[in-house]
Amino acid sequence: MHNAFTRILPAAVASAANGNVKTLAPNSLASVYGSILATSVAVATGLPLPTTLAGAMVQITDSTGASQNAPLIYAGKKQVNLLVPGNVASGAAQLTISSPTGTISQASTQIAPVAPGLFTMNANGLAAANVLDVSASGTQSPENDYALQGGQIVANPISLGAAGDRVYLILFGTGLRAAGTSGVQVTIGGQQASIAYAEPQGAFLCLDQVYIVIPRCLAGQGDFVVQLSANGISANPVHITIR
């Protein structure tokens, strides 16, 4: 309970992958934005993740009235990154962020089983993705779809390899794991692409990955919009370049 002198400030919350995705899914990555969330900058360095970081603490109260503290990844004065617990109920939810100054910030959101967001590398929406070329003999050649050029992150055009190769685009996102492989669909430049699998990435908490077979008919055609949906809900579009 807050006393009459507690300063309560507004905050906003969104998917950590894309600020336009305002709904959150259980077992996803989220970011809270405010003005006085913490008094210093801190990054969690080990597991289990702390529920207090740089003095900041985030409490999630779901539609059933149940409250719990969220594990935190990063805390700063204007932003806190967190994991949405896996047992948060669907429906309206409120996040209450307590700062070491005694200030309270509050944000409202909706919780849904699936709320897909994809990570990007630059302001142009370049996909944060890996590429895996699997030859007919089974040889695997990994690469990135991005490169550093003149201090800027730019597209690294993807080669579709030899005629017998299968080239996978590996997208990284959050909030889509509950859809499973069967619930995820992807188009590249409007062309339906096959999904090998969609699942938790494994090495990083609440990070999801989707392996997509790039259609060979797209070779040499340049920039493409990649549109993913999970259980019929569209993620933010991202871009790749194919040579």
Disulfide bonds with the S-S distance in Angstrom:
none
